């Protein structure tokens, strides 16, 4: 009996990706590890591989000995993609560090509310300390900003 592998397409602001789920199989894992950009998601309990036609063709070829169950149009991911597009169109960062932090959170699939609050807070904090660079901000400066002693 062939192992069934479920491949679910998902979209991030940066592009599409494949979420791959299957019963533990070291042969499948070793094949997925060869793909540049692939990673295990403990939260999603799946392997994540970059999207795109070339990856889809590669997965089809490499995993041809298994039963592949493709899901190409996840409604929830499309909703998230549209919500993030709308959110990003309203962004106006004052610091490059906050923009980088926002991109990092997007890549790790933080919720939309977390993206909004954290990135804006970091941007506000860093822009209010404008003459200082990130490496120069000490715990004492952080505490004084927060009103802590």
Backbone as a ProteinNet text record, in pm:
[ID]
protein_1_A
[PRIMARY]
XXXXXXXXXXXXXXXXXXXXXXXXXXXXXXXXXXXXXXXXXXXXXXXXXXXXXXXXXXXXXXXXXXXXXXXXXXXXXXXXXXXXXXXXXXXXXXXXXXXXXXXXXXXXXXXXXXXXXXXXXXXXXXXXXXXXXXXXXXXXXXXXXXXXX
[TERTIARY]
85	0	89.4	63.1	141.9	105.3	205.2	181.9	114.8	15.3	-51.8	12.8	48.2	107.5	9.4	-25.1	-115.3	-32.9	-54.4	16.5	-86.2	-77.4	-173.6	-103.4	-153.9	-95	-141.2	-49	-78.7	-8.8	-59.2	1.7	43.8	161.7	210.4	221.1	250.4	266.8	382.5	482.7	599.9	582	474.7	454.7	384.3	384.2	313.9	410.2	352.5	431.4	343.7	408.2	338.6	353	242.8	242.5	224	320.2	322.2	306.9	205.3	176.5	173.3	230	234.4	272.9	240.9	287.9	440.7	502.5	648.9	711.6	803	875.4	1009.5	1117.3	1249.8	1291.2	1244.2	1277.9	1216.4	1092.6	1027.1	1097.6	1128.1	1195	1329.8	1406.2	1537.4	1523.2	1417	1392.8	1354.7	1270.7	1227.8	1342.6	1434.2	1548.4	1640.6	1636.4	1720.8	1670.5	1547.1	1487.1	1529.7	1591.3	1634.9	1513.8	1518.6	1409.6	1306.4	1323.7	1226.4	1255.5	1149.4	1167.2	1052	1076.2	972.3	901.8	770.4	691.8	631.3	683	629.2	486.1	459.9	325.3	223.8	260.2	169.2	177	275.8	300	307.6	389.9	405.8	540.2	579.8	696.2	647.3	725.9	690.1	797.6	751.5	839.8	794.8	889.2	848.1	754.2	667.7	571.9	630.9	547.2	591.6	587.1	578.4	564.2	682.7	806.2	923.7	923.6	875.8	869.3	759	648.4	539	584.4	655.3	706.5	809.9	897.2	998.8	934.3	837	768	698.4	635.8	568.8	668	784.7	885.6	948.5	986.8	1057.2	965.4	840.2	746.2	652.9	695.2	608.6	574.2	651.9	623.6	517.3	461.6	361.6	230.4	123	-5.4	-7.4	-16.9	-13.8	-156.3	-193.4	-325.1	-305.6	-325	-298.6	-421.1	-398.5	-501.7	-443.1	-497.7	-435.3	-505.6	-625.4	-697	-754.1	-671	-722.9	-787.6	-915.8	-990.1	-931.3	-891.3	-838.6	-710.2	-623.6	-498.5	-523.7	-623.2	-656.7	-707.2	-790.3	-839.8	-723.1	-629.2	-512.1	-428.7	-408	-329.1	-391.7	-523.2	-592	-586.4	-602.7	-597.2	-457.6	-354.8	-217.4	-188.3	-237.3	-218.7	-278.9	-399.9	-467.3	-389.2	-342.2	-263.6	-135.2	-65	62.8	47.2	-66.2	-86.6	-99.3	-135.5	-151	-25.1	77	197.6	282.7	333.7	425.6	530.9	632.9	736.9	832.6	878.2	976.3	1117.5	1129.3	1261.6	1271.5	1389.7	1415.5	1410.6	1453.2	1452.2	1310.2	1214.7	1075.2	1022.2	1061.7	1021.1	1077.3	1204.1	1267.4	1199.8	1166.2	1098.9	961.7	890.3	759.8	773.8	873.5	895.8	928.6	1006.4	1042.4	917.1	828.3	704.5	613.4	608	528	575.9	706.2	764	729.4	716.4	684.9	534.4	455.4	309.1	242.8	294.7	228	89	-2.5	-138.4	-136	-240.4	-249.5	-251.3	-323.5	-326.4	-188.6	-116.9	18.7	109.7	99.9	180.3	158.3	32.3	-0.7	56.8	28.3	65.6	216.6	280.1	423.5	505.4	477.1	556.2	539	416.8	394.1	462	457	520.3	671	730.6	875.7	913.6	835.8	864.2	856.1	752.9	737.5	854.4	890.2	1000.3	1131.1	1165.2	1291.9	1294.9	1182.7	1182.1	1188.8	1140.3	1148.8	1291.1	1371.6	1512.5	1603.3	1558.3	1622.3	1773.3	1829.5	1974.5	2053.4	1990.6	2060.8	2037.9	2139.1	2127.3	2078.5	2025.6	1969.8	2070.6	2196.5	2299.3	2332.7	2294.2	2324.2	2212.8	2101.6	1987.5	2009.8	2021.9	2049.1	1918.5	1921.7	1802.6	1755	1848.2	1809.6	1728	1768.5	1695.1	1557	1550.3	1421.5	1328.2	1381.6	1299.9	1251.8	1339.4	1296.4	1187.6	1194.7	1092.3	957.5	959	836.2	788.7	863.9	825.5	858.7	948.9	988.5	1114.3	1133.6	1252.9	1364.3
-118.6	0	124.8	215	337.5	436.2	509.2	616.9	733.4	793.1	909.8	1036.3	1124.5	1253.9	1361.9	1450.1	1561.7	1687.5	1752.1	1876.1	1988	2084.4	2194.4	2324.4	2390.8	2518.6	2627.2	2714.7	2826.4	2949.6	3066.6	3190.6	3277.1	3334.8	3437.6	3566.3	3674.7	3802.1	3792.6	3713.1	3699.7	3600	3520.9	3422.6	3299	3196.5	3074.2	2971.6	2872.3	2764.4	2639.7	2524.1	2397.1	2348.1	2310.1	2246.9	2098.4	2019	1876.6	1793.8	1707.6	1623.4	1476.9	1390.8	1247.7	1176.1	1045.8	969.9	966.6	964.3	970.3	869.6	920.5	837	904.4	842	903.7	922.4	837.4	852.3	980.7	1008.5	1131.3	1253.2	1245.7	1357.5	1387	1283.9	1306.6	1373.5	1340.6	1406.6	1553.2	1581.1	1719.5	1806.3	1748.4	1825.9	1873.1	1807.1	1845.8	1972.4	2010.4	2127	2253.8	2344	2470.3	2547	2588.8	2665.2	2579.4	2447.6	2362.5	2365.5	2346.4	2350.2	2276.4	2230.5	2166.7	2274	2270.6	2362.7	2283.4	2305.2	2235.5	2281.3	2410.7	2464.1	2404.1	2395	2340.3	2189.1	2130.1	1985.3	1936.9	2010.7	1974.6	2027	1977.1	2031.3	2144	2249.8	2362.8	2376.1	2383.2	2393.6	2515	2591.2	2705.8	2663.4	2755.1	2726.3	2753.4	2752.5	2777.5	2650.5	2668.2	2554.9	2459	2512.8	2425.3	2334.7	2384.8	2302.1	2196.6	2234.4	2140	2024.4	2056.9	1953.3	1866.1	1928.5	1853.2	1757.5	1806.5	1722.1	1605.3	1630.8	1523.8	1416.8	1459.4	1364.4	1286.1	1356.3	1292.6	1201.4	1240.1	1164.2	1076.2	1040.1	964.5	824.7	770.9	639.1	640.5	757.6	773.1	822.3	809.2	865	1012.1	1101.7	1245.5	1301.1	1371.2	1431.9	1583.9	1645.1	1787.3	1870.9	1978.1	2078.5	2212.7	2269.4	2388.8	2520	2518.5	2644.4	2653.9	2680.3	2694	2830.6	2829.4	2954.5	3041.7	2980.1	3055.2	3129.2	3064.1	3127.7	3245.7	3234.6	3345.3	3463.9	3436.6	3542.7	3610.9	3532.4	3587.8	3672.2	3622.5	3695.3	3831.8	3835.5	3962.1	4055.9	4001.1	4083.8	4143.4	4065	4115.1	4220.4	4201.2	4303.1	4436.3	4430.5	4551.7	4615.8	4533.6	4582.4	4649	4584.7	4638.4	4767.2	4784.9	4908.2	5029.3	5006	5115.3	5139.2	5054.3	5067	5186.1	5255.6	5367.8	5361.9	5278.6	5266.7	5384.5	5427.1	5534.6	5477.2	5351	5289.3	5162.8	5139.3	5018.6	4893.8	4907.5	4793.2	4740.8	4831.3	4790.2	4720.7	4770.2	4706.1	4564.2	4547.6	4415.3	4323.1	4377.2	4299.4	4253	4341.2	4308.1	4193.8	4202.4	4097.3	3963.7	3969.9	3849.1	3785.1	3867.1	3814	3755.2	3819.9	3767.4	3628.3	3614.5	3486.9	3376	3411.5	3312.7	3301.5	3366.5	3355	3402.6	3511.8	3571.8	3617.7	3625.6	3669.1	3815	3852.8	3989.2	4092.5	4065.8	4160.2	4173.8	4063.5	4068.6	4148.9	4127.2	4203.8	4353.3	4392.3	4534.8	4594.2	4530.5	4587.5	4585.4	4471.8	4460.1	4552	4548.9	4630	4779.1	4822.3	4963.5	5003.1	4914.9	4944.9	4955.5	4862	4865.6	4989.5	5022.5	5141.5	5268.6	5279.4	5395.5	5406.5	5293.6	5291.5	5334	5274.2	5304.8	5447	5494	5629.1	5735.2	5703.5	5801.5	5811.2	5711.9	5712.8	5734	5810.2	5824.3	5847.1	5929.5	5948.2	5822.2	5728.2	5607.2	5496.3	5411	5292.3	5176.7	5074	4959.5	4901.3	4890.3	4833.1	4920.4	5047	5140.4	5148.9	5080.8	5088.2	4988.8	5042.6	4961	4928.9	4831.1	4804.4	4927.2	5011.4	5132.4	5226.6	5239.7	5324.3	5265.4	5133.2	5065.9	5087.8	5072.3	5090.5	5232.9	5331.8	5470.5	5503	5442.7	5463.5	5410.4	5298.2	5233.8	5291.4	5385.1	5444.1	5355.6	5260	5171.1	5226.8	5192.1	5240.2	5142.6
0	0	0	-92.9	-104.3	6.1	53.6	149.8	77	140	82.3	137.5	47.2	82.6	41.6	136.1	107.6	86.4	-26.7	-61	-71.4	19.3	27.4	-11.4	-114	-155.2	-59.6	-23.9	64.2	8.3	42.7	-5	112.2	97.9	190.1	110.2	179.2	108.8	10.4	44.1	-42.2	-155.1	-156	-261.6	-210.1	-295	-259.4	-200.8	-133.8	-77.3	-67.7	-48.9	-33.7	108.6	171.1	302.9	277.6	319.9	286.2	413.3	414	531.2	489.2	575.1	549	677.6	686.9	803.8	799.8	915.1	921.1	825.4	742.6	646.9	620.7	664.7	652.9	506.9	416	274.1	217.1	253.9	206.9	266.5	394.1	461.4	397.1	364.9	303.4	166.6	90.8	-37.4	-18.4	80.4	105.1	153.5	230	280.5	168.6	54.3	-59.2	-128.6	-101.7	-166.6	-93.5	-168	-108.7	-57.3	70	129.7	199.7	196	266	415.4	494.9	640.4	707.3	828.2	907.9	990	992.7	1074.1	1189	1308.6	1425.6	1452.8	1433.5	1458.4	1361	1233.5	1133.7	1120.5	1187.6	1181.6	1037	957.7	817	767.1	650.7	581.8	492	482.7	397.5	290	164.7	48.8	-31.1	-86.8	-168.5	-280.8	-322.6	-429.3	-564.8	-663.5	-799.6	-881.8	-1012.6	-1104.6	-1096.6	-1086.6	-1084.2	-961.3	-847	-726.6	-738.7	-798.7	-818.5	-907.9	-1015.6	-1105.9	-1035.5	-957.3	-884.3	-783.8	-708.6	-610.7	-679.8	-793.2	-867.8	-909.8	-956.7	-1003.8	-888.7	-782.7	-671.4	-590.2	-577.4	-494.9	-578.7	-699.1	-789.6	-737.3	-644.6	-589.1	-480.2	-451.7	-345.3	-405.6	-331.3	-372.6	-331.3	-429.7	-402.9	-407.7	-303	-289.9	-293.9	-411.1	-432.4	-397.2	-321.2	-292.1	-334.2	-440.6	-498.5	-466.8	-412.3	-390.4	-248.9	-149.9	-13.3	8.5	44.6	63.2	173.3	285.2	397.7	360.1	282.2	241.3	149.2	62.9	-27.1	54.4	155.3	242.5	313.7	367.2	435.9	340.2	219.5	120.4	91.4	72.8	45.5	165.6	286.8	407.9	425.8	397.8	411.5	306	183.5	78.9	122.2	177	222	336.9	429.9	544	494.9	400.8	353.5	275.2	208.8	132.6	225.2	351.6	447.5	531.2	515.3	598.1	556.6	655.9	634.5	745.2	727.7	830.3	823.7	942.1	950.8	959.2	997.9	1012.4	928.2	874.3	795.1	882.7	1008.5	1100	1124.5	1136.2	1156.3	1031.4	913.5	788.1	780	819.3	819.9	920.9	1035.9	1139.7	1089.9	1022.4	965.9	864.3	777.1	676.9	744.5	851.1	927.4	987.5	1043.7	1102.1	994.3	878.1	767.2	727.3	716.8	677.2	775.9	901.2	1005	1031.1	945.8	946.1	1074.8	1131.8	1246.7	1203.3	1297.9	1265.1	1220.3	1148.2	1095.3	1207.8	1315.8	1428.7	1492.2	1506.8	1563.4	1471.8	1341.7	1245.7	1264.3	1273.4	1286.2	1414.6	1527	1656.3	1677.8	1655.3	1681.9	1591.7	1460.7	1368.3	1395.6	1423.1	1453.3	1584.4	1683.3	1812.4	1798.3	1726	1705.6	1626.9	1525.1	1445.2	1530.4	1613.1	1700.7	1798.1	1859.5	1956.2	1889.4	1775.5	1709.3	1652.5	1599.1	1542.9	1652.4	1772.4	1881.1	1936.4	1908.9	1952	1832.1	1736.2	1605.6	1608.3	1695.7	1685.2	1722.9	1790.7	1832	1730.7	1714.3	1629.6	1716.7	1654.2	1729.7	1828.5	1789.1	1876	1996.3	1992.5	2101.9	2205	2181	2273.3	2387.4	2506.3	2624.6	2698.1	2789.6	2870.5	2948.4	2993	3066.4	2976.8	2850.9	2756.6	2731.1	2714.6	2693.5	2811.9	2933	3053.6	3068.9	3037.5	3049.8	2947.3	2829.6	2728.2	2775	2844.8	2893	3026.2	3083.3	3211.8	3330.2	3309.5	3418	3483.3	3608.4	3678.9	3669.2
[MASK]
+++++++++++++++++++++++++++++++++++++++++++++++++++++++++++++++++++++++++++++++++++++++++++++++++++++++++++++++++++++++++++++++++++++++++++++++++++++

